[in-house]
């Protein structure tokens, strides 16, 4: 039962208190830095307006269309993605590491039907299919359709034989699918039999960042590359049913003992398709199970999994997903939506991860379908803000290990840089676009993990890594002849735009990593702690002087009270005018300087920047609930780039089953872009997966 406001601290008071503490922690320095603290921020005056709650937030945005949701096993090289309409994408070849499995995937499109036709299939999201999670330890995703007075359901979960931890990354991975009659309209004459038509194709959908058109179908690429043959010709209760490839491998199957009829048609509904039709009694509780391997599977391996059956496989999956580290945190808030966001984020984080069988690296990825590579800065945020904060310290150490092993092997992304033994970056086998911010973000994640976990063995192992990383920052600040502002990092790649600028994003992250390293080195009594503390002081002084000088020459704008402000720059040198019109000016721009510790939240530059995004001139051009290609601004503290973030890559359950609005109330709290790390907030059994780009990334 929900507590009344009189029984608990209000959200605003709680956030004000925790925000002040968080701000002090963010800029707090160890004794060896001897940092002077500024005046305490003034308390907000009580607001006469009604405090916003989840019910209010549900009305702020419309439902996100065309979503997909990853369903898989922790750290497996592959994962299934289930679209908004129940379509299952088994696409193993998503990056350089998986090219060898090109052509081995399958796309299964499901449509309720009274006969062997696709009937009404929602290729684009029309709201006719809703989705959510079963209340079980294992992630079981359901999708529901209504047809001819029946409520029909698909339930999907992933399983690895034996329900074990991943050892190689390429263990057989299966999707168990249950198709059922979940309910019906009382009093309405109903059909005696009903079923699902399943269209079988090769994966042939590309993705864009257009929220209304983010899934592009390519029918010319849709033909499954090999002939499929039924075995036996029709369903047998004794031996079940399989669709078999010419070499004898099994593409999918139905276990024995089901009460169903099955037919298989080639060249239907078009000459590039095959159609599997499964029919069963149209009564509540009637169901048929389907087994889909990620890759076409040797018959002996497939039959062993098929014999296990849906229910026993789910028991194994539930045992696997029930395991938690002894250090795991348990967080309960007054908003169940937030509680579910935390729980689902934890499950997603390690599903959108992989173990590379070639290198042995275990890596958090940035997305489950798109962005199936590593962007190290968002990965660092996921490690600290999600996994470490919730006590999953062992997982963090596993995901940080590849960066330690490849320290010094990647050249920083900037013209002035040369190889440096301390530079931290993504291994070449995993990288997509290197950002100069990655070094600082990884240094921050390593040191923050050491401080939070207190793992002495980890600290001993990583202190040399930390010292070399600090040396890189010290040396980089002294590079001469780069033509930019001295005393800070030379120009480098800061975002996916690949422009080489002296971005505040790069300096902010590297300063954040440096001061966090100083805290760690000071704690362990390292002899170089004071040296790097002096370095941090000098870094901050050089940066703040440079950004104030640059701001003094920026364009002027007027706020709603008639006060004049100067636009705060996103870089100290090298940027073009379109940098300010791009979403990265908000996501990776000057507001980040508060989190980094380079500027205080009360600093006039930060006050001005907040006003710019909240109520400044860009707000007048904002198009509500539109695409991301707008001059960036904030609406209810949500970035105007969110339609891109959320249409692009991974999953947030968002729709209420009641249809009264949207569960889309989980705003991003990470300091910058959070690609691919999802923050789901659907009630188990009452939501539908949505999508967004980030941290990955982070909740």
Buried (B, 14 or more C-beta within 10 A) or exposed (E): EEEEEEEEEEBEBEEBEEEBEEBEEBBBBBEBBEBEEEEEBEEEEEEEEEEEBBEEBBEBBEBBBBBBBBBBBBBBBBBBBBBBBBBBBBBBBBBEBBEEBEEBBBBBBBBBBBEBBBBEBBBEBEEBBBBBBBEBBBBBBBBBBBBBBBBBBBBBBBBBBEBEEBEEBBBBBBBBBBBBBBBBEEEEEBBEBBBBBBBBBBBBBEBBBBBEEBBEBEEEEBBBEBEBEBBEEEBBEEBBBBBBBEEEBBBBBBBBEBEBBBBBBBEBBEEBBBBBBBBBBBEEEBBBBBBBBBBBBBBEBBBEBBEBBBEEBBBBBBEBBEEBEEEEEEEEEBBBBBBBBBBBBBBBBBBBBBBBBEBEBBBBBBBBBBBBBBBBBBBBBBBBBBBBBBBBBBBBBBBBBBBBEBBBEBEBBBEBBEEBEBBBBBBEBBBBBBBBBBBBBBBBBBBBBBBBBEBEEBBEBBBEBBBBBBBBBBBBBEBEEBEBBEBBBBBBBBBBBEBBBBBBBBBBBBBBBBBBBBBBBBBEEBEBBBBBBBBBBEBBEBBBEBBBEBBEEEEEBEBEEEEEBBBBBBBBBBBEEEBBBBBBBBBBBBBBBBBBBBBBBBBBBBEBBBBBBBBBEBBEEBEEBEBBBBBBBBBEEBBBBBBBBBBBBBBBBBBBBEEEBBBBBBBBEBBBBBBBBBBBBBBBBBBBBBBBBBBBBBB
